[in-house]
Each structure stands twice: as C-alpha cells, then as structure tokens.
Amino acid sequence: MNEMDLVREVFHYQSRFAGSTMVFKVDFPVTADPAFPSLMKDLALLARTGFRVVIVPGAKEWIDSVLLEYGIVSRYAQASAENAVAEGAAAEDTTTAPLRITSAQAMPFVEMAAFHVATRFMTALSANHCDSVIGNFVRARGLGVIGGRDMENTGRAEKILTGPMGKILNLGMVPILPCIGWGPSGKPYNVPSDEIALAAASALGAVKLFIVTSGTVLNPGASASGLIPAGLKLPADIETGENGRIIQLTPKETEAVLALNTPVWAQNCAQTTGMQNSAQAETAAAAKAAAELRLALAASRAGVERIHIIDGREEGAVLRELFSNLGAGTMIYADEYEAIRPLKTEDIPDVLRIMEPLMQQGILVRRCEEDIQEKKKDYYVFGIDGRAHACAALHKWEDSPGSTAGEIAAIAVDSAYADMGLGSRIVRFLINRAAKEGMRRVFVLTTRTQDWFETLGFKESDPAALPEERKKTYNSGRKSKMYTLDL
Ligand SMILES: CC(C)(COP(=O)(O)OP(=O)(O)OC[C@H]1O[C@@H](n2cnc3c(N)ncnc32)[C@H](O)[C@@H]1OP(=O)(O)O)[C@@H](O)C(=O)NCCC(=O)NCCS
C-alpha cells in the first residue's frame, strides 16, 4: 500500500468511528514498558480527534509487588463473578481465572497501588495535552462467600455510572477507571480490571474494546504480536497469519479455542500460587491468552461489536489495528460473522428473489439456480432470523504466478433491508476472507455501482489488469468497469 492509500484508509476509518466510544484495558506490564509513552501518545491523539476514549488500567503485577513489599501474602481462589451472583453456588469454577482474595488488611495497599497505576495514565495523557479524570465510576458489590471461602474485599462491578462518564466524554476528556469499585455505602472493593472493562464497554455501548496485552511477557522467546498461540492449543481449522498471529476469530471459533484450553486454567492457578519454571511460564502465557479470549467472548456476547487483542509494546499497534484492514492484533467480531454465513442450498430461492429485480434492470448478470449451485462454496449470505437478506460471492482466480486474486461478485441486498449496512458488511467480510486466504487483491466488475465501491476503498482499474483466466469470460459488450482493492 502506498502512502496516499494509507492516508485515505486512515481518513475512511477516522470518519467511520469518530464520535464512538472505545474502551482500552491495558495490562500493567505495558505501563512499565519503554513503548508506553508511544501508546499513550496514540490514545491522546484519538481522544483529541473525536474518539471517546475510556481507559481501564490493569494493576495486578503492581499490586502483587506492593503487597509483597509490605509482607502481605496474596491468596487466590478460582471463582467466577457469575458464580458469585448465583444464589447458593458452591463449587469452584475451574474454567475461570483465579481471583485475588483481597483481605481487609490488603485493601488500603490495593487502593494505593491501583491509583498509582491510574495516575501513570493521567501523567502520560497530560504530557500529550489530553485531559483525563480518575473517577469512582464503578458501583460494586462484594463477592461474598463462594464455596465456603470468604472473598472479603474482592467485589464485582454491579453498575457503571454512565451519566457522569458521558459528561466527561462529552468534554473530550478521558475517564480512567482504576480496579476499585464502591458499594452503595461507599465501601471500596477490589474489582478485576477485566470485569470493569467488560462492564464499561457494555454499559457505554462501546463499538470497540481493546485488550492491550503484554502478550509474551511470560514467554519472552516468542516474537509474534497480538495473540500469541505459543502453548495455546488451536483447532486445526483456525488460520494464522505472519508469526503465528491469529488475525480474526468469530465468537464460535473463540469458543472452540477456549474449549481446547480449559485444562490450562488449573495449571495457571498453580503457577500463580508460586510454582515457576519455563514450562509453567509458557502454560501461564497460554492461560493469559485464553483469559483475554474469554474476556473478548464475554464482551462480544454483551454486544460490543469488535474486540481487539493487541500487543501494547508494539509501536503504533492501536493505530494500525484501528486504521487498516488487516490490523496488527487479533480481532473478535461479534456482528457480521454471526450473521454472515456460507450459502446453504435452501437459501437459493431467497437469493434468487433478492437478485431478480436487479437482474431485470441489468444491474446484475443473470444467474439461475444451477449457476449458483455450481459455485455454491463461493457464496455467502447475510442471514437475519434464519432468512437470507443479502448475498455476495468471492471467486478465486489465478493472478500472476504464485498469487491469487478474488473477484467479489453477485452482491445483492434485499430492498427491504437497503441502507442498513448489510451490503458493506458482506463486502468487508469477503475482503477479510480474501486476505485470510492469502489473496493479493480483490476486484469487482460493475456497471452502475462504482461510487459505492469507491466508498469502500476500491479504485478504478483497467480491465486489462483482470486475471488472464477471467479475461476469457469478460463480457466486453457489457462494458463493466473494474474496481480493485489491494490487500
Ligand atoms: C449496492 C448495494 C449492495 C448496497 O447495499 P446496502 O446494504 O444498501 O448498502 P450500505 O447500507 O452498506 O450502504 C448504504 C450507502 O450506500 C449508498 N448506495 C447504495 N447503492 C449505491 C449505489 N449504487 N451507488 C452509490 N451509492 C450507493 C446509499 O445511498 C447509502 O449511502 P449513505 O450511507 O450515505 O446513506 C445495494 O444497493 C444493492 O443490492 N444494489 C444492487 C446490486 C448491485 O449494485 N450490486 C453490485 C453489482 S457488482
């Protein structure tokens, strides 16, 4: 991609997301990394250019070191917040990350450590002329006794005070939420920052949750960015990109990864209670990646459209993930991937119904049931309530030797569902699909929809640039224009 294309892409994403809320949950080791000032420069830039930025600083390792310094031993229990809420839940949930049991003795130190970390963010934002507020935006409730174990001052996020946060965001300021929540009587609780990030992203209707991880911190040998699968078992059909990076996952795929990695939790619990060797460090790194996926899945279920797991120590990772098609980390999509699925034979009547008026007007090339059946594996539909309401196909063509190009074709949206984003979402899905399959470019042939493709980043090109095999079937009488997007 050349420099101008990059600038255009940036403007495209900027206009698409400006004004929307994004929550950044940042691992503590990232704040101690030399790359932290760059990360904060980027977050300040986003806040100053109209994004509503919310920061949830993780403080676990800092709290550990403060407690150690004051001779307070941390105890952990594997108990999920959901378990705590369920009346009478007794058994420990071994599939969730262990939680610190914050004793009354430890609580003042935990508060001190949590606010210390939060002020690091405030300081870094101030250095970039960005105003921020560290606030008591989390209403908490004590976890109580779980499985016979008193969780003491460990709490869960009961409510996010969106009213005051909204006012602060409207002023262009950045709310910072330390890992503390307050009960109705003002009693402070230690609430896991993952849980605060999830509750805040959901309550604020965030379009994105960024899980800014220190990824390989327990596994310094690994060099990949984003989600590191080292030690993390992956289902065979999950595709990884360069350096083993998983570019994106559907919620279903995320569930499949988690199902394979459940036993990791038990070992991670042992690791956090003191056992240390390199094999355990790798297991713990995998457990951390699984914890991030678990948070991403929960956020996706809570309605956050996109969750991005990025390595906060990598220069410009947030901006690259935000402003480019392929990103820099791992994205968990909640929206289109749930709705966009491969075409099934029983969808064909719906697809033909959607296409018929467009074929009559000559906007689409005429196709019959057999044509679609023959290329069935190339087609995807946008399903709503079990019925297809939009469709599109991705045909693969041999391009120059060793590279392939994707033709996005047969795009049609049910007229009753026009202007609801279905068309652009299915096209973006196919662009991502093509990138995932290693295609170098995607193109479309169109007679009347060029403006729309331009808004999606496609550029007009000479049909002479069509793959050789495609040229043979190019209908020169139709005079379709070719639009291309390099991947
Ligand atoms: C083009 C098409 C796929 C768009 O689908 P959609 O789900 O309605 O589009 P989206 O909701 O993603 O985008 C809507 C925007 O695109 C604009 N748009 C829709 N059709 C357009 C066209 N032919 N040319 C330019 N802009 C168009 C809308 O005005 C709207 O603009 P706005 O956001 O400024 O209000 C749909 O109109 C369609 O099925 N058209 C006929 C088939 C076709 O042209 N297929 C491509 C042939 S290769």
The ligand as an SDF file (V2000), in Angstrom:
LIG
                    3D

 48 50  0  0  0  0  0  0  0  0999 V2000
  -25.1250   -1.5270   -3.6870 C   0  0  0  0  0  0  0  0  0  0  0  0
  -25.8070   -2.3080   -2.5980 C   0  0  0  0  0  0  0  0  0  0  0  0
  -25.1620   -3.6880   -2.5000 C   0  0  0  0  0  0  0  0  0  0  0  0
  -25.6820   -1.5460   -1.2910 C   0  0  0  0  0  0  0  0  0  0  0  0
  -26.1880   -2.3020   -0.2250 O   0  0  0  0  0  0  0  0  0  0  0  0
  -26.7370   -1.6100    1.1300 P   0  0  0  0  0  0  0  0  0  0  0  0
  -26.7640   -2.6590    2.1640 O   0  0  0  0  0  0  0  0  0  0  0  0
  -27.9870   -0.8930    0.8620 O   0  0  0  0  0  0  0  0  0  0  0  0
  -25.5800   -0.5540    1.3640 O   0  0  0  0  0  0  0  0  0  0  0  0
  -24.9920    0.0020    2.7220 P   0  0  0  0  0  0  0  0  0  0  0  0
  -26.0720    0.0830    3.7440 O   0  0  0  0  0  0  0  0  0  0  0  0
  -23.7800   -0.7510    3.0630 O   0  0  0  0  0  0  0  0  0  0  0  0
  -24.5590    1.4520    2.2490 O   0  0  0  0  0  0  0  0  0  0  0  0
  -25.5480    2.4150    2.0730 C   0  0  0  0  0  0  0  0  0  0  0  0
  -24.9750    3.6310    1.4020 C   0  0  0  0  0  0  0  0  0  0  0  0
  -24.5680    3.3060    0.0720 O   0  0  0  0  0  0  0  0  0  0  0  0
  -25.2710    4.1750   -0.8310 C   0  0  0  0  0  0  0  0  0  0  0  0
  -25.5450    3.4170   -2.0600 N   0  0  0  0  0  0  0  0  0  0  0  0
  -26.3710    2.3800   -2.2160 C   0  0  0  0  0  0  0  0  0  0  0  0
  -26.3400    1.9950   -3.5010 N   0  0  0  0  0  0  0  0  0  0  0  0
  -25.4680    2.7830   -4.1530 C   0  0  0  0  0  0  0  0  0  0  0  0
  -25.0170    2.8800   -5.4800 C   0  0  0  0  0  0  0  0  0  0  0  0
  -25.4560    2.0630   -6.4410 N   0  0  0  0  0  0  0  0  0  0  0  0
  -24.0990    3.8000   -5.7680 N   0  0  0  0  0  0  0  0  0  0  0  0
  -23.6350    4.6530   -4.8370 C   0  0  0  0  0  0  0  0  0  0  0  0
  -24.0300    4.6190   -3.5480 N   0  0  0  0  0  0  0  0  0  0  0  0
  -24.9550    3.6910   -3.2210 C   0  0  0  0  0  0  0  0  0  0  0  0
  -26.5250    4.5550   -0.0900 C   0  0  0  0  0  0  0  0  0  0  0  0
  -27.0690    5.7550   -0.5800 O   0  0  0  0  0  0  0  0  0  0  0  0
  -26.0240    4.7230    1.3150 C   0  0  0  0  0  0  0  0  0  0  0  0
  -25.3620    5.9420    1.4590 O   0  0  0  0  0  0  0  0  0  0  0  0
  -25.3440    6.7230    2.8730 P   0  0  0  0  0  0  0  0  0  0  0  0
  -24.6500    5.8240    3.8340 O   0  0  0  0  0  0  0  0  0  0  0  0
  -24.5920    7.9690    2.5560 O   0  0  0  0  0  0  0  0  0  0  0  0
  -26.7690    6.9260    3.2200 O   0  0  0  0  0  0  0  0  0  0  0  0
  -27.3340   -2.4790   -2.8350 C   0  0  0  0  0  0  0  0  0  0  0  0
  -27.8900   -1.2150   -3.0630 O   0  0  0  0  0  0  0  0  0  0  0  0
  -27.6700   -3.3620   -3.9810 C   0  0  0  0  0  0  0  0  0  0  0  0
  -28.0270   -4.5210   -3.7940 O   0  0  0  0  0  0  0  0  0  0  0  0
  -27.6060   -2.8140   -5.2030 N   0  0  0  0  0  0  0  0  0  0  0  0
  -27.9140   -3.5370   -6.3840 C   0  0  0  0  0  0  0  0  0  0  0  0
  -26.9220   -4.5930   -6.7270 C   0  0  0  0  0  0  0  0  0  0  0  0
  -25.5620   -4.0540   -7.0320 C   0  0  0  0  0  0  0  0  0  0  0  0
  -25.3900   -2.9310   -7.4700 O   0  0  0  0  0  0  0  0  0  0  0  0
  -24.5540   -4.9150   -6.8130 N   0  0  0  0  0  0  0  0  0  0  0  0
  -23.2100   -4.6300   -7.1230 C   0  0  0  0  0  0  0  0  0  0  0  0
  -23.0320   -5.0440   -8.5220 C   0  0  0  0  0  0  0  0  0  0  0  0
  -21.4290   -5.5640   -8.7920 S   0  0  0  0  0  0  0  0  0  0  0  0
  1  2  1  0
  2  3  1  0
  2  4  1  0
  2 36  1  0
  4  5  1  0
  5  6  1  0
  6  7  2  0
  6  8  1  0
  6  9  1  0
  9 10  1  0
 10 11  2  0
 10 12  1  0
 10 13  1  0
 13 14  1  0
 14 15  1  0
 15 16  1  0
 15 30  1  0
 16 17  1  0
 17 18  1  0
 17 28  1  0
 18 19  1  0
 18 27  1  0
 19 20  2  0
 20 21  1  0
 21 22  1  0
 21 27  2  0
 22 23  1  0
 22 24  2  0
 24 25  1  0
 25 26  2  0
 26 27  1  0
 28 29  1  0
 28 30  1  0
 30 31  1  0
 31 32  1  0
 32 33  2  0
 32 34  1  0
 32 35  1  0
 36 37  1  0
 36 38  1  0
 38 39  2  0
 38 40  1  0
 40 41  1  0
 41 42  1  0
 42 43  1  0
 43 44  2  0
 43 45  1  0
 45 46  1  0
 46 47  1  0
 47 48  1  0
M  END
$$$$
